[in-house]
């Protein structure tokens, strides 16, 4: 075996061009596979960094009749679950929050999460330094504690352990740092932006009413309890709660989702589809290399025949062939690993922010092991064909050729043709997938979101409750802030809303309401709508069309002004049908009795693919919220708007930061980042596959022309003109390409369902895409065959005949 490897290395050194083509082709296939596998492993396959993560379950409230499969949980319901469950050892609750961090320098908004102390017990991860929250800190009065993330500890305190017991000024109040979590700890999983955790303190007396669902919950299954047993237990508890509280919990149940499944979501299917695509590219590369080795084995068949004639066993011949394949495979794997290292670094900035656990993607020992396995497997795959041929050397034919031109056997030609057909078929399958995703993205990007997407900058402003207690201070702040912003030169209009379309920030909640004259038979049938608090000129800034009635004016928010609301088209159609909702009265919790004065067009709050939900817009002053998204219509740059906004805020409250600043067009672009990423990646893979297929066709035709030089010369000598020769060569290649196209169309149709969940506005069996992709591969095949065919048409018959 050592001697075989030495001979293989000598051969490759003597044939650097051949070795380079094979190694680079294989490196491309292995490199893209390792790159995509790093995503698959980091996002999907890597276990969650919690104790016994398979026992973790996410619990949601659900109401199928209202289309609420995974709704957040009310605080009272969460406490009932904890007290009554027998299937969970404990359940923890949490909600996102933000703090204004002040002290040295400019105030800064940081992302934090309020967690019930039980949550750290559920996750089973101890603190790296200090401690986590204890059970007695679940009670009110312990809110001013903080546990830092490892990243925040390093950035803000240089990893100093003496920080335990120190204080941070959050929202103008001192918070004691009691612990630091390990470097690999993230919660919620996949969100590295969270810098600290603070205690979530709940008691039944201080909780808002049960319909206010605002918490997320995670539980750990008790020992010996299965997920199905837990579902049965929680269904029993939900029924008991619905019976005890029919107004708030009638029709509401509970949905249990394994934590890993909840975190990964739909991205898992997308990653498997992408991984299947890169495997196709590797198979095409292997077919290409097998063809090259097969063509070379025809030239060295005399060498194998001589070895066999002197007594070499079949195993010795196979071993010699596999040794050469192994050297090529390991070399290609090493170069592929370098390409993967580069590819992962280039891919990271392109990964959408919606991909969970993206920070786990990297080149580690698992990726190196995967690359080694792929290299060895690829070597065996493309080395089997020449090795199989080496087991059956034709001694008489090979030795009688006298070392002049070698004539490949019919079996070898058949195998070579099969490889090219396979390359074309696999490349066409990728091309069809790319075409479908391209059409899907074009359909998605052309959807009207229902609002202005240019010249608008959004500023997320969150007021700390500790310094802005009650509605009056909040109304004064936002009233003065908008006045200052409106006075800025270059600002055409300024407005504000509690929840901006396509933004994860802001205050958004769905609440039940009643309509005068509409009778309901049960609480679960009550109308529901998403609440939006708005400040004047919001509809003007966002160019949301008015369908009926009027928009708000300044008098609508005053205490002595009318109590009014605006609804969207979806709410109007769902609850009023063909009747006009104008002047109809509705009653909403917290906002009171309201008269509908306008209907506005639907807007895509949850993304371009999502259906619009019922929405009701109420003047901000009727329910003053702590967080608002201020929108500015201006031709100024984002930086200039930011500077002006910070100056305006500093004139009111120097310790208040702007939480986030975004151009609206960036929010819309981010909402389709995942489809764009999928499309770009598949198109890149399809182009690579088409290029490899073209190389395969080119190599096959070039080898065929070389092998048939004498025949072509005889044809020319007997009167065949160059055009006939060109057609003969191209026609043979075209037949193979057409067979590959037919097989590729069949394969793509068979696998079309795997793309169904990734498509929007296009069918998986779209005939136009299949036709265009098929024609494209035919054109690529013809172009690849035309170059050696043109060379064949110029063969000099005299020189060709002299070769014999």
Buried (B, 14 or more C-beta within 10 A) or exposed (E): EEEBBEBBBEBBEEEEEBBEBBBBBBBBBBBBBBBBBBBBBBBBEBEBBBBEBEBBBBBBBBBEEBEBEEBBBBBBBBBBBBEBBEBBBBBBBBBBBBBBBBEEEEBBBBBBBBBBBBBBBBBEBEBBBBBBBBEEBBEEEBBBBBBBBBBBBBEBBEEEEEBBEEBBBBBBBEBEBBBBBBEEBBBBBBBEEBBBBBBBBBEEEEBEBBBBBBBBBBBBBBEEBEBEBBBEBBEBBBBEBBEEBEEBBBBBBBBBBBBBEBBBBEBBBBBEBBBBBBBBBBBBBBBBBBBBBBBBBBBBBBBBBBBBEEEBEEEBBBBBBBBBBBBBBBBBBBBBBEBBBEBBEEBBEEBBEBBBBBBBBBBBEBBBEBBBEBBBBBBBBBBBBBBBBBBEBBBEBBBEBEEEEBBBBEEBBEBBBBBBBBBBBBBBBBBBBBBBBBBBBEBBBEBEBBBBBEBBBBBBBBBBEBBBEEBEEBBEBBBBBBEBBBEBEEBBBBBBBBBBBBBBBBBBBBBBBBBEEEEEEEBBBBBBBBBBBBBBBBBBBBBBEBBBBEBBBEEBBEEEBBBBBBBBBBBBBBBBEEEEBBEBBBEBBEBEEBBBBBBBBBBBBBBBBEEBBBBBBBBBBBBBBBBBBBBBBBEBEBEBBBEBBBEBBEEEBEBBBBBBBBBBBBBBBBBBBBBBBBBBBBBBBBBBBBBBBBBBBBBBBBBBBBBBBBEBBBBBEEEBEBEEBBEBBBEBBBEBBBBBBBBBBEBBBEBBEBBEEBBBEBEBEBEEBBEBBBEBBBEBBBEBBBEBBBBBBEBEBEEBBEEE
